[in-house]
Amino acid sequence: MNKLSKNSIPKLGRKINQLKKKISRNEINGDMEKVEFRKMRIKKIQNQIDEILKKKKKKTL
């Protein structure tokens, strides 16, 4: 896995927003094939963001 830094949080946030838009478009079209996979990806990205923030808090303590 590549190194995560505080600077990568905005990029990850944009990726989450892209996935949410794709999910909503697929739900409207009735194509539910990839929705669960995209939701799983969103959770994975959110966990990465949490990991970055935890590292940041540990460094300040």
C-alpha positions in Angstrom: 0.0 0.0 0.0 1.3 3.4 -0.8 2.2 5.9 1.9 -0.7 8.0 3.2 -0.2 11.6 4.2 -2.3 14.4 5.4 -2.2 15.9 1.9 -4.0 12.9 0.4 -7.2 13.5 2.4 -8.8 15.9 -0.2 -8.0 13.4 -3.0 -9.7 10.6 -1.0 -12.7 12.8 -0.2 -13.1 13.6 -3.9 -13.0 9.9 -4.7 -15.7 9.2 -2.1 -17.9 11.9 -3.7 -17.3 10.3 -7.1 -18.4 6.9 -5.9 -21.5 8.4 -4.2 -22.5 10.0 -7.5 -22.0 6.8 -9.4 -24.1 4.9 -6.8 -27.0 7.4 -7.0 -27.0 7.3 -10.8 -27.0 3.5 -10.8 -29.9 3.4 -8.3 -31.9 5.7 -10.6 -31.2 3.5 -13.6 -32.0 0.4 -11.7 -28.5 -1.1 -12.3 -27.7 -2.4 -8.8 -24.9 -4.6 -9.9 -21.9 -2.6 -8.7 -23.6 -0.6 -5.9 -22.4 -2.9 -3.1 -18.9 -2.9 -4.4 -18.8 0.9 -4.5 -20.2 1.1 -1.0 -17.4 -1.3 0.1 -14.8 1.0 -1.6 -16.3 4.0 0.2 -15.9 2.3 3.6 -12.3 1.3 2.7 -11.4 4.9 1.8 -13.1 6.2 5.0 -10.9 3.8 7.0 -7.8 5.2 5.3 -8.8 8.7 6.2 -9.4 7.7 9.8 -6.0 6.0 9.8 -4.3 9.2 8.6 -6.1 11.3 11.2 -5.1 8.8 14.0 -1.4 9.1 12.9 -1.7 12.8 12.9 -3.1 12.9 16.5 -0.4 10.5 17.8 2.3 12.8 16.4 0.9 15.8 18.2 0.7 14.1 21.6 
